[in-house]
Amino acid sequence: MNFNPIPFNVLAGLVYWLVVAGTGLLMLTGVTFLTLVASRGTDGIRTFGRHVSGAFSDFFSLSPRRIGAIAKLTFLESYRRRALLVFVVFGILIMFAGWFLSGGDLVPYDQVKLYVSFVLRTISWLIIPVTLLLACWGIPEDIRVRSLHTVVTKPVRRLEVVLGRMIGFGLISTLILAVMGTAGYIWIQQQIGPEARSELTCRRPILGTLSFLDRAGNPALVGINVGDLSEYRSFIEGATKARAIWTFPNVDASDLTPEGDMLIENRIQAFRSHKGNMNRPLLYQLVFFNPEKNLRVGTQLRQVNEFRGQTDTIPRTLPKTGEAVGGQAETVEGETVDLIDDLVTKDGTLTVEVLCIDPGQYLGMARTDLFIRTPDGPFWAGYLKSMIGLEMMALLVVFLGVTASTFLKGPVATLLTFCLIIIGQPQAREFMMQMINGRLGGGGVFESMYRIVMHMNPTTELPAGPTFFFMQWADFGLNRFVWLMSQIIPNFDYFNMRQFLAEGFDIPFDSSVLPSIAVTLGFFLPCVLVGYLALRIRELEAK
């Protein structure tokens, strides 16, 4: 699997959120205060104080009944606006998808991956436009037809209007997602052939940490780069002392199968430096090492499945076999070791080394390319987690859209929210981080413009002088602004759980579901505050 799940640190995330949200709130308050003072003078100070006192009064006077009534009206309004017609589009796609998806000609693994990816991608592509249009056009449309004027003249706080709108649009998006998710799950079950049903599962891996030894047996942070543009995998050289070493924590007998075996699954990549015998796969060996007892036990040589990966069944009782030398693994007759009692350390750590046997050939690995496979979970559990991720994404779009609609008209609010969604995608965020970290050649905006006009190579040094010094400082200021925006713009990569489920893995709660919930909740309060402030100070008569 080409992903690297990292557990989400709740405490660190909370501290980071307090710093960013607090800084943003202070900046917003300061800008509002300075704007009122600059435009109204001393009367602006009184206006600012009146808004602050009114805000505290509104916060302590919230009525769940009024919020619920506005949410209910928002839900019914969305229904009258034909929001549920998205079911028709989804139904048409589902009915005719089988004609265009050539899943029947694929092997079971690829067939499951194709259908699961199609359903999850289709649901995400349909839920975003619906929630985007509903959230961004609700309040502007109320202002245009003057229905909001009737509401705010009643004992209804503008904060309750914002909250009611968010809850109402959130409910309609939840309903849409629940119906499409249920239909998609049934469609997957019907489309998958009987021979591929076994691939509809959720592997629950134990992932370890990966380190390397170089060809001389010395510790190394990474292996050999064989020329791949992507540095995701590192390679070890065959028939040398090079090793890829995985360290798995908290391993005990409960991780074994009912038969008492340990399943170790790998997706090792082969790289051939010379043709050799193309009819014979490359060979590798797994070696278990207990540093406390200085005990090293190897397994029999195994063939690399260069395209699909494979699962090795390791019995709990192992013959005492050494490392392979010259393509042979020597076994001590009559001596055995227990995988759990003898090879797992006292703190529950299991160390597994991978050796490449073939001289002149290379094996590539990343951290997630080898793992201990514990008993699988049901497919519906992973599917439900993916729906939770899509629900969090839909709610975040609702929060952003309602907030934008409080100070912008419908089309502009839609454009702004859509831009935030696009910039929050992994590719755009990666570009921003490259620009912030200075990994893009040619310097910043002003320096790049100068180089283009003057036809200067990106590696050429700029001339000395105050003009170029000012240019670089201006680029530094813009760089810091981009960094600030990168902290404010939501990262939509947290909601993409399709890659786990499509490849047959359970969606980890601590590294996928929990971050998606945290991001959505983290934007809820700032969006409510900004939306309330914008709706409070704006002139509702302006269309």
N, C-alpha and C positions, 0 to 999 in steps of 0.2 A: 504494500500500500504506500502511495506516495504522499503521505501526510504524517505530521509529527505532533500528536496531541500533547499539549502542555497543561497541567492542572492550573486552574484559576485560583489565584490567591485573593480571597475575599477581603481580608484586612488591608492588604496593600492597595487593592482596587478601591476600597472605601476611602482610604486616606487620599489617594490620587483624585478621586471624585470630589472630595471636600475642597481640595486645593483648587482644582480647575473650576468647579461650579462657584466656589466662593469668590475667586478672582473675576470670573465673568459677571457675577452679580454686582460686585463692587464697581466694575467698569461700566456696566449698564446704568447703575444708579448715578455714578459720577457724570456720565454723558447726559443723562436726563436733567440732572441738576444744573449743569453748566448751560445747557440749551435753554432752559426756562429762565435762568438769570440773564443770559445774553439777549433774549428776546423780550423779556418783561421787566427786567431790573429787579427792584425790591419786591414788586408784586409777584415775580417769579418765585422768590423764596417762599412767600406765603402760599403760593399755589403748590409748590413742592411739598411743603409741610402738610397742606390739606390732603394731598394725594397719599402721603405716607400714613397719616392718621386714618384716612378712609380705608386704606389697604388693610391695616391692622383690624379695623372694625369689621371689614368684610370677611377676613379670615376667621374671626371668632364668632361670626354670625352665620356660618354655613348651615344650610338646611338640607339634610339628605333627601327629604321629601321633594323639595324644589329641584334638586339635582336629578333625582329619579324621574320627575315629570318631564324635564327637558330631555333627558336621555331617551325616554319612551317616545316623545314626539320626534326626536331625531331618527330613531329606528323606523318609525312609521313613515316619516318623510323619505327616507332612503328607499323604503319598499315602494312607495308611490312613484319614485323616480326611476323605477325599473332596474334597480341595482341587482336584483336576482336574475336578470336576463343573462348574467355571466354563466349561469348553469346551462343555458342553451348552448353557448359557445363551447363550454367544457364537454357537454354531452356529445356534440358533433365531433370534436377532436377525439374523444374516447371511442366513439362508434367506428370511425374510419381510420383510426391509428393502426389497427391490425393489418390494413391493406398495404401500408407503406413501410411498416417496420418489418424487416426480414429476419425476425427473431427465430423462426422455425429452422433456418439453415445454420444457426450458430450452435456452438457447444453450450452445454447448460450454464456454465459460469457467465459467458458473454450474453446469453439470452436473458438471464436475470438482471444483469447489469444494465442492459438496454432498456428493458421495460420499467424497472424501478427508476432509472434516471429520467425517462420520458415523463412518467407521472409526476414526480416531484418537481421537475423543471416546469412542466405545464402549469401546475398549481401555483408555483411562485410567480410565473409570468402573468397569470390572470389575476391573482389577488392584489398585486401591486397597482395596476392601473385603476381597478375599481376603488380601492381605498384611497388612492391618490386623488381621484376626481371628486369623490364624495367629501373628503375632509377639506379640500382646498376651495370648494365652491359653496359650502354650507353657509357660513357666516356672511361672506360677500353677497350671496343671493338674498339672505334675510335683510341685509342693509338696503339692497337695491329695491326690493318690494316693500320695504318699511315694516316688515313683520317684527323685526327686532325692536323697533321703537315701542311697540305695544308691550313687549316683555319687560324692557328696562324701566318702564314707568310703573310697573308693579313692584312689590317688595322682593324682587329677584336681583341678586348681586351679579355683576358682570363676571365675577369669578365663578359663580354657579353656572353661568352660560357656557364658559369655556370648559369646565369639568363635565357638564351635561353633554356637550357636543362630543367631547373625547370618548366618554363612556358609550354614548349612543352609536357612534361610528365604530367603536371597538366591538360592540355587540353584533352589529350587522356583518362585520368582517369575520367574526368568530363563527357565525352561522354559515356564511359562505364557505369558509375553510372546512368546517365540520362536514358539510354535505359533499364537497369535492374530495376531501380526504377519504371519506367512507366509500364513495364511488370508485376512487382510484385504487383503494385496497382490494375491493371486490374484483375490479378489472384485472389487476395483477394476478390474483389467484386463478382467474379463469383463463388468462392468456398463457401462463407458464405451463409448459407441457409436463406430463407425469415424471419424465426422466430428469427434469430440472427442479422438481419440488425440493429436493434435498439441499439445493443451493439457497433456498429461501430461509436463511437462518441469520443469526446474529452472533458472530464469533466474539468471545470475551477474552481478549489477549492480556497477558501480563507482559508489559513492556519493560525493558531494562535500559541501562545506560551502555553506550558503545565506546570502546577505546581500541587502540591499535598497537601492534608491534611492527616495526619496520623489518626489512629483509635480514637485518643483522640481529634481530631480537630486542632492540631498544624500544622503550615506550615512545609513542607518537600520538599527536592529537588527531591526525587524519591519516588516511592511507595514501595510495598513489593516485594521481590524476592521469587517466589514460587518454585525455584529450576531449572529454565531454564538455560541452558548453555549460551544462548544469553541473554544479558541484554538490548535488544532493547525495550522491553515492561516492564512497572512496573504495579503492581496490587494493587487494593484497596479491603478492606475487606467488606463484606456485613453486613448490619444492624448495622453499626457503624457510627461514624462521619467522616470516611475516604471519601475523595472526590478527583476526578480528575478535575482540573479546566483549561478550555481553555479560552484564552483572544484573541479575534479577533479584529484587527484594521480596521479602515476606513469602517465601515458597515453603509449603508444607504438604502433607499427604492429601489435604482436601483439594489440591489442584490436579490430582491424578484422576484418571478415568475410573469407572466402577470396576474395571478389570485390573486396576493397579498400574496402568501404564501412564507415561507422560507424553503428551503430544507437543512436539516442537515444530512449528510451521515456519517455513522460510520462503522468501522470494529472492534468492540470490541471483545476481546478474552475472553472466559469463562474458568475458572479453578475450578473444583469441588474438594473440600477437602473431601467430603463424597458423597456417591452415591445419596442419596435423591430420589426424583421422577424424573427418567430419561425421563419420557414422557412429562415433562413440562420444557420448557426452563427457564433459569434464567431471572430475571426481573431487569430492571434498570429504572431510572428516570432522565430526563433532567430538570435542574433548572436554570432559568435565574436570574442574579443578577446585580442590578445597585447600586454600592457603593455610588454614589452621593445622591441618594434618599433612600438608605438603603431598597431597594425594592427587594424582593426575590419571584419569581413566578415559580412554578413547573408545569410540564406537567403530563399527565396521564401516568401510568406505561406502560412500553413497554417490549416486549420479545426480548432477545438477539438472533440474528441469528449467531450461533456459528461458522458457516463455510463460509458464503457468505457475511455477512455484509448486511446493509439495509439503506434505505433512509427514514427519518422521515419528514413528511410534517407538518410544524408548521404554523398555521394560524396567520395572523398579529394581530387579536383581540383574546386575550387569556382570559379565565376565571381565576379569581384570586385564584389559587390553591397553597397550601403550600407543604412543603416537605412531602414525604411519611413516615409515622410512623406506624410500625407494618404491613407494606404491604398495607396501605391505604393512599390516598392523599386527604386531606380535601379541599373542595371548598367553597369559600364564595359566597353565592347565590346573583346573580344580579350584582356583581362587576366584571369588566373586565379591562384589561390593553392593551395598544398598544405596540406591539413588538418593533417598531422603536422609537416612541415618548417617551415611558415611560422606556424602558429597555436599550436603547443605550445611553451612556453618551454623554456629549456635544462634546467631542473630537472624537466621532465615535467609541468608544470601546464597544464591546458586550462580556459579561462574561457568560460562560456556564459551569455549574457544572454537573458532572455525579455521581450518587449514585448507589451503588449495594444494592438491596433490600433483597436478600436471606441471612439469617444468616449462617455463616460458609462457604460461597462460595466467590469466588474472580472474579473480572473483570480486565483484563489487557488492557492497552492502551499505545500507543506511540503518539508523536506529530501529526503524519499524519493519525492517526486512526479515527479522527473526524474532519470534516471540513464543512464549509458552501459551498454548491454547487450552484454556479451561473449558468446562462444560458450556455448550452453546446456549444462548437465550432464544426465546421465541421471536419470530420475525415481526409479529404485531407490536411487540414492546419497542423495538427499534423504530418501527414506522410511526408509532405514537410520539416518540421523542422528536422525530423529524417534523411532525405536525406542530409540536410545541415551538420548535424553532421558527417555522413559518408564521405561527401565530404571533410570536414576539416581533418578528419583522413587520407584520401587518399593523400591529399596535404602534410600533415606532413610526411608521409612515403616517398613521393617524395623528400622532402627537405633533410631528413636524408639520403636517398639512394644516391642522387646525391653528397652530401657532402662526404660521405664515399668513393664513387667511384673516387674522385679526388686524393686520396692518397693511395688507396688500389685496388687490382685486383678484378675482378667481384665476384668470389666465396667468398673471404674474406669480401668484402663490404656487400654482401648479408647476411653472417653470423652475422656480426656486427650489421647491421640494424635489423635483425630478433631478435637478443638478446635484443636490446633496446625495441622492441615491446613487447617481453615477460616480461621483467623486469618492463615495464610500466603498466602492467595489475594490477588490484586492489589486487589480492592475493599476488603477489610478492611485491608490495609496502607496503602492510600491514606487511609482514614479515620483510622488511627493517626497518619500523618504530618501530616494536617491538624490533628489535635488537638495534636500535639507542637509544630507550628510556629505555633499560635495562630490558624489561619485559620478556625476554627469560632467563630461568634458566641456570646456569652453566657458566656465564661470557662470555667474548669475545672469539676470535679464539684461541689464545695461551692458555688461561686458560682452555677452553673446551678440547683442546688436552691434556693438562696435566691431567685433571680430568679423561679423558677416559683411558689414559695409566695407571694411578695410581688407577683406579677403585674407584674414590671418588664420593660420593653423591653430587648433585648440591647444597644442603643446607649446606654442611660442609664448615667451614671457611678454607681459605688457611693458611698455616703456615706463620709466619713472617720471613722476610729476604730480602736482596737486590734483589735476583733472582725473587722472586714473585712480588716485587715492580716494577721491570723493566717489568715483564710480564704484569702487569695491565696497566702500562703506554703505552706499545706497543698496547695493546687492545684498549686503549683510542684513540691512534692515528689512528688505523684502523677504529674505530667507527666514528671519525670525517671525515675520507675519505668517508665512506659509506654515511654519512649525506650530504657531498658535491655532491656525485653522485646522491643522491635522489633529489637534487635541480636541477640537470642538466637533468636527464632522464625525458622525458615527461610522464605525467600522462594520460594514454589512457582511464581512467574511464570517463573523461569528454565527450568522444564521444559516450558513451553507453547510448542512449536515448530509447532503446528498452523497458525497464521496464515501462516507462511512457505510451507509446502508446499501448503496449500489454495489460495493465490493464485498458485501456479506459480513460486515463488522457491526457490532453493537455500538451505538452512539454513546461515548463516555459522558457521564453527567457532569463531572468536575471540570472537563476541558471544553465542552461544547454547549450543553444545555444550560449550565449555571452561568457562563459568560453571557449567553444570549439574554437570559432573564435579567442579569445585572445591568447590561447595556440599556435595555428597554426601561427598566426602573430608574436608571441613572438619568435618562432624558425626560422622564415624566415631570418631576418637580420643576426643573428649569423651564421646560416648555409651558407649563401651567403659569409660572410667574411671568415669563415674557409675554405670553398671550393675554394674560389679565392686565398687565401694565399697558400693553398696546391698545387693548379694547377700552381701557379706562380713560386714557388721555386723548383718544382720537375723537374726531367730530363725526357723529353718526349721520348727520345730515348730508355729509359729502358722499356722493355715490361713486 
